[in-house]
């Protein structure tokens, strides 16, 4: 069975995010004054083969722990959906 | 003595490091990232560049190179490892040093001379420097903002593991002139065993007066002395 895994990597709340601050300033300059907080992260999309959503989720979590995120500065969240579903 | 200089795809400062070693009258060998043999190196340098393109995060992929397994073992046995710029980023990703190096606060790539205050001479990399002395050494990076949680920072300070701090040319606090916004203005740190140094500035680019500064040579000279003495580098209690 093939699944699509979406991983969102974000800087931990305590880590200063100069990119987010710059984007916020840019948005405000364009008149989007309602924007209060902007954080810039990464989005990684993968096609993954597996037996079940839970086993794929576990494997993708392992990938995050080993390579995709730096535990010192980043958090992650995972979304899994079966392809064709 | 022999310096081993790591070369990953994207490393660009290996030639400058080899030149600094040559100026000192010592030998260097290149260590290709796919190899595990350190070729009898007394000190391994992880030079600057963009190893594996620095994709995902700086140093994130390089840390899994076969060469890095050998470097991990070498460091665990007390071998001297000097990570410069991208090398510092790789050492943090490999957990040989704590913390992480993130996008410069300015979001700019900074290539300029910085002034570093030597915070401790109790390391094999700074023993030939003067404590509190100021070194003119250039940086060249976009992601050099050192971050770590407050308890890690406190521990680094308490154990006198901050080797260099960015300062103004007169040695006073750098303030807004920090090249990257590093926490506590940290430019370089050593490992618990004091045998691994990571620093963002490039001492090999301050290796001869012709380059504008010879201040980086104190670091290479220190390593040569330390190896010559075969000192043991006990952690500070």
Boltz contact constraints between the chains, C-beta under 6 A:
constraints:
  - contact:
      token1: [A, 15]
      token2: [B, 147]
      max_distance: 6.0
  - contact:
      token1: [A, 18]
      token2: [B, 103]
      max_distance: 6.0
  - contact:
      token1: [A, 18]
      token2: [B, 105]
      max_distance: 6.0
  - contact:
      token1: [A, 18]
      token2: [B, 107]
      max_distance: 6.0
  - contact:
      token1: [A, 70]
      token2: [B, 57]
      max_distance: 6.0
  - contact:
      token1: [A, 70]
      token2: [B, 100]
      max_distance: 6.0
  - contact:
      token1: [A, 72]
      token2: [B, 100]
      max_distance: 6.0
  - contact:
      token1: [A, 73]
      token2: [B, 100]
      max_distance: 6.0
